[in-house]
Amino acid sequence: MKTDHLELLTSGAPISTRQQIGLALRLSWPAIMAQLATIVMQFIDAAMVGRLGAAQSASVGLMASATWLFNGLAMAAAIGFSVLTAQHVGGGRLEEARNIMKQAIVLTLLFSSVLAVLAAFLSSPLPRLLRAEQEIWQDASAYLLVYGLFL
């Protein structure tokens, strides 16, 4: 028995525990898959860079914490808006939910742009601040710069 998620959420009818669990599983599936895809992409990234050499692998490894931080901040902004949108959808205020989504797109784009500029600004001094060997500074900086510009 397939039920329309939006109809189930906005109907106001009581939802059984089984329906709640099923709904949570169906709605969480895209987030689970996104996290798995992120992990797989990190493995692919490490494998591709590993073929280039030890210094390049060290550069990517050095910048991993910075890229995770920037990615986490960008995701936090998006998730914050999704919670607000979900509350409005659950409350049956669909037009307000659409307006929040429009604002979310604009504001997360602006926030991501600020993060990209910050990553670009930090790309040069960060390897030195993290006390990396001088031989990987240039590659580590380039990696963070490219990552940040596409954030």
Protein Blocks (a to p, Z undefined) as FASTA:
>chain_A
ZZdfklmmmnopacdfklmmmmmmmmmmmmmmmmmmmmmmmmmmmmmmmmnomklmmmmm
mmmmmmmmmmmmmmmmmmmmmmmmmmmmmnopaklmmmmmmmmmmmmmmmmmmmmmmmmm
mmmmmmmmnopafklmmmmmmmmmmmmmmZZ
